[in-house]
Amino acid sequence: MAKSAGHFVFKWRGKKATTAIRRQVSDGVREITVAVRNQAREIISTPYPPASAPFDPPHRRTGDLLRSIKASFPDDLTGIVSAGGGGVDYAATLEFGGHIIERPFMRPAFDEVTSRAKEFFK
């Protein structure tokens, strides 16, 4: 941007600008995805006993659920946080309910971290 005689001239730098913007967004996506994963792990780190109350996050019994929470990055603008798999077939039941009343942990983690999302995109 150049200032000239009381007005501003903006010059698009094309590929250089696009690359810089993409890198900043990619870094933000990576940071926020890892933060959601870490927050979900923190939420379920309270040891059992006692059992958690309905609608509260589950308490840690074996640590399998905690270890199943993973962050992955299929491309530089996509971050995925998942829980379950590998013998932890109860993650969705805890999160959304079913034969038990829900004990969400992923949604609260997502809500907590995304409420401060602008911190990740500076």
LINKAMO-V281646 format. One line per field, one symbol per residue. ss: DSSP state (H for helix, E for strand, C for the rest). phi: phi as a letter, one per 30 degrees, with the letter a starting at -180 (. if undefined). Layout:
ss: ???
phi: ???
//
This chain:
ss: CEEECCEEECCCCCHHHHHHHHHHHHHHHHHHHHHHHHHHHHHCCCECCCCCCCCCCCCECCCHHHHHCEEEEEECCEEEEECCECCECCHHHHHHCCCCCCCCCHHHHHHHHHCCHHHHCC
phi: .bcbhibcccbdcheddddddddddeddddddddddedddddecdddcdddddeicedddccjddedddbcbbdadcbbbcbbjihjcdceddddcildbdebdbddddddddddcedddcc
//
